């Protein structure tokens, strides 16, 4: 009888742990997807004006929580966030130099747009949409 109770307790613990991890992964995928959609929108809708991208500072933890992402997806996400960070640093430096005439390097923005226009980007978004909704 004690052995049976112990087995039930262990099984329940495994099930609860699995459900908790799955919920955490779903939540991380949802946050990451919305973060990336915001980056995509800013990258596509920034022409001659300078933008300061807003993104979740703990994006690396979110990527780590999404165990379903492939190595190629993770590399792409790191490249995207590196370019976004680079854009923000350049924006900050340019705005400190001269507020009315920002001298911004649009090369990083073009790289970011190239990443966003890739098939890999569409694949990452598809994975995140599917996992973020729990399907």
N, C-alpha and C positions, 0 to 999 in steps of 0.2 A: 504494500500500500504506500509506504514512504517512497519507494522507488518510482512508483507511478506518479505521485505528486511532484517529485523532483523532475521527471521527464516533462511533465506538463509545464512546470515553471520555466525550464530551460527552453522548451519550444516556444512558449509565449514570449520569452525574452528575445529570441531570435526573430520572431515575427514582428514584434514592436520595433526592434532595431532596424530591420529591413524597411519597414514602413516609414520610419523617421528619416532614414537615409534617402529614400526615394522622394519624400516630400522636400527635403533639403535640396536635392538635385533639381527637382522641378522648380523650386523657388529661385535657385541660382540661374537656371536657364532662362526663366522669365525676366529677371532683372537684367541679365546680360543681353538678351534680345532687345529690350527696350533701350538700353544704353547704346547698342550698336545702331539701332534705327535712328536714334537722335544724332549720332555721329554721321550716319549716312545722309540724313536730311541736311545737316549743316554743310557737309562737303559738297552736296549737289546744288545747294541754293546759295552758295557764297560765290559772288562774281568778283566785283571790284572792291567790295567792302571786306574789312578784316574781321575775322571771327575768333573768338576765344572758345574753343570746344569745351563743353562740360561733359564729364564722364565720371563714373563711379571710381573713386580712388582705390578701392579694393578689388579691381577687376581681375587681378591675378588669382585671388581666392575663388572668385566666381568661376573662372575657367577651370581651376583645379577641382571644383565640385562637380563639373559636368563630365563625368567619366565616359560618356558616350562619344565625346569628340575624338576624332582621329588625330594623329600626329600632324598631318597636313593642315587640318583646321586650326590646331593650336598654334602652329607656326604662323599662319595667316593672321590670326588674332593678335599675336605678339607684334607682327609687322604693322598692323593697323594702329594699335595703341602706341607703338613707338613713333609713328608719323604724327598721330594726334598730339602726343606729348611734345614732339618737336615743333609742331605748329604753335602750340601754346607758349613754349619758351620763346620762340621768335616773336610772337605777338607781344609778349610781356616786355622783351628787350626793346622792340620797336616803339612801344607805347611809352616806355621810360625815356627814350631819346628825344622824341618829338611828338607831342600829342596830336597836333593838327596835320602832320604829314607822315603817316606811318609808312615805313619802308619795309614792306613785308615780302618774304620770299615765297612765291606761289608754287615753287617746285615741289615742296612737300605736299601741298594741297593737290597737285596733279598726281603725285604718287598715290595719295590716299584715294583719289577718284579711280585710279587704275585698279587698285585692290578691290574697291567696291564694285567695279564693273566686271570682275572676274567670275568665272563659273564656280570657283571655290567659295566665293562670298555667298552666292545663291545657295550652295550646298550647306554652308554653316547656318544661314538663316533658316533653311528648311528644317535642319536638325533641331535647332533651338525652338522653333515654333512648335514642332511636334512634341518635343520633350517638355517644353514649358507649359503645354496644355495637358500633359499627362497622358497623351495617346500612346 
